[in-house]
Amino acid sequence: MSQNKDKFKTELFEWVKSILLAVVIAILIKTFLINTTYVIGSSMYPTLHEKDRLFTNKIVYKVEEPKRKDIVVIKAPDVPDKDYIKRIIALEGDIIEIKNGKVYLNGKILNEEYLKEDVYTYGELKLKVPKGHVFVLGDNRNRMASKDSRVFGSVKIDSIKGKAWIRWFPFDTRFGLLYE
């Protein structure tokens, strides 16, 4: 009887150790490597839909520079404790211009294959993206559909919380990597 009790205690201890180790690893991954993002709103439609769930890579910009077309989670520059998900359109030093519904990057119309055809980008502006900043837009360019750099200006690279990486929900044809 005592031998069974000791075996049970040993096995229980091993289970508890395994569970605690798994919890610690999960916390470390969530804290330093990967985060989950829940899409609220339609500012990134048609690429992202309301209630999509994404994994975001939190360390990618520690080892590489942001790139045009990356979908990123940023600290909202205008609302404390809120995040936005947007697409990087221009990098530091680029000249971005929006006129007549078109986006121009360094003097040329920007090819935005991720948008619906004949999308009209509201707003008029021209600016040079400052050092250490990016210019972001939502994919939904309808009037008032996306609060982005047209409203709050360029975004500090430091305020990027992560790069959207995988859409893990819903489990339909849209499930998978957001980049090829």
C-alpha positions in Angstrom: 0.0 0.0 0.0 2.8 2.4 0.9 4.6 1.6 -2.3 1.5 2.6 -4.3 1.1 5.8 -2.3 4.8 6.7 -3.0 4.4 5.9 -6.7 1.2 8.1 -6.8 3.0 11.0 -5.1 6.0 10.7 -7.5 3.7 10.6 -10.6 1.6 13.5 -9.3 4.8 15.5 -8.7 6.0 14.8 -12.2 2.6 15.9 -13.6 2.7 19.1 -11.6 6.3 19.8 -12.8 5.3 19.3 -16.4 2.3 21.5 -16.1 4.2 24.3 -14.4 7.0 24.1 -17.0 4.4 24.3 -19.8 2.8 27.3 -18.1 6.2 29.1 -17.7 7.1 28.4 -21.4 3.7 29.7 -22.5 4.1 32.9 -20.5 7.6 33.4 -21.9 6.4 32.9 -25.5 3.5 35.3 -24.9 5.6 37.9 -23.2 8.6 37.9 -25.6 7.9 36.2 -28.9 4.3 35.9 -30.1 1.0 37.7 -29.2 -2.5 37.1 -30.3 -4.5 39.9 -31.9 -8.3 40.1 -32.2 -9.5 42.2 -35.2 -12.2 44.7 -34.2 -13.7 46.8 -37.0 -13.3 46.9 -40.8 -10.3 49.2 -41.2 -8.2 46.4 -42.8 -11.0 44.9 -45.0 -10.7 43.1 -47.4 -7.5 41.6 -46.1 -8.7 41.2 -42.5 -12.3 40.8 -41.4 -13.9 41.7 -38.1 -13.3 38.9 -35.5 -10.3 37.4 -37.3 -7.7 36.2 -34.8 -4.0 36.6 -35.6 -0.6 35.6 -34.2 1.8 38.5 -34.2 5.5 38.2 -34.1 6.8 40.5 -31.4 10.5 40.2 -32.1 10.8 40.5 -35.8 11.7 44.2 -35.8 14.4 43.6 -33.2 16.3 41.7 -35.9 15.1 43.3 -39.2 13.7 46.5 -40.5 10.0 47.0 -41.2 9.0 46.5 -44.8 6.4 48.1 -47.1 3.2 46.0 -47.1 3.9 44.5 -43.6 0.7 44.3 -41.6 1.5 45.6 -38.1 0.0 46.1 -34.7 0.8 49.6 -33.4 0.2 51.4 -30.2 -2.6 53.9 -31.0 -0.9 57.3 -31.1 -4.2 59.0 -30.2 -5.8 56.7 -27.7 -3.9 55.4 -24.6 -4.1 51.6 -24.0 -5.5 50.9 -27.5 -3.8 49.2 -30.5 -4.4 49.5 -34.2 -3.7 47.1 -37.0 -2.5 48.7 -40.2 -0.4 48.2 -43.3 3.0 49.9 -43.7 2.9 51.9 -46.9 6.0 54.0 -46.6 9.4 53.9 -44.8 11.6 56.6 -43.4 12.8 58.9 -46.2 9.9 58.0 -48.6 7.7 60.7 -49.9 4.0 59.7 -49.7 1.3 61.6 -51.5 -2.4 61.0 -51.6 -4.3 62.9 -54.3 -7.3 62.3 -56.5 -8.0 59.0 -54.6 -4.6 57.5 -55.5 -1.5 56.8 -53.3 1.8 57.9 -54.7 5.1 56.6 -53.3 8.2 58.6 -54.3 6.3 60.1 -57.2 4.8 56.8 -58.6 1.4 55.4 -58.2 1.6 52.7 -55.6 0.6 49.2 -56.8 -1.7 47.9 -54.0 -2.7 44.4 -55.2 -4.2 43.6 -51.7 -7.0 46.2 -52.2 -10.2 45.9 -54.2 -10.0 47.3 -57.7 -10.7 51.0 -58.2 -10.4 51.8 -54.5 -10.6 55.5 -53.8 -8.2 56.6 -51.0 -9.8 59.6 -49.3 -7.7 62.5 -48.1 -5.1 64.8 -49.6 -1.6 65.0 -48.3 2.0 65.0 -49.1 4.8 64.3 -46.7 8.3 62.9 -46.3 8.4 60.1 -43.7 10.7 61.2 -40.9 13.7 59.1 -39.7 12.6 56.3 -37.3 9.0 56.4 -38.6 6.7 54.6 -41.0 3.5 55.7 -42.7 0.5 53.3 -42.2 -2.9 52.9 -43.8 -5.8 50.6 -43.4 -6.8 48.6 -46.4 -10.3 49.9 -46.2 -9.9 53.4 -47.7 -13.6 54.4 -47.5 -14.3 57.7 -45.8 -13.9 57.4 -42.0 -13.3 53.6 -42.3 -9.7 53.6 -41.0 -8.0 55.8 -38.5 -4.4 55.8 -39.8 -1.5 58.0 -40.8 -3.9 60.2 -42.8 -5.3 61.2 -39.4 -2.4 60.9 -36.9 0.6 61.2 -39.1 3.6 58.9 -39.4 4.2 56.4 -36.6 7.4 55.8 -34.7 8.9 52.4 -35.4 9.2 52.0 -31.6 5.4 52.0 -31.3 5.1 48.9 -33.5 4.1 46.0 -31.2 4.4 43.3 -33.8 4.0 42.0 -37.3 0.8 40.1 -38.1 2.0 36.7 -39.1 -0.8 34.0 -39.2 -4.5 34.2 -39.3 -5.5 31.3 -37.0 -9.2 31.9 -36.9 -11.6 31.4 -38.5 -10.7 28.0 -39.7 -11.9 28.5 -43.3 -10.2 29.3 -46.6 -8.7 32.4 -45.0 -6.7 30.4 -42.4 -2.9 30.6 -42.9 0.1 32.9 -43.4 -0.5 36.5 -44.1 2.7 36.7 -46.2 4.1 34.6 -48.9 
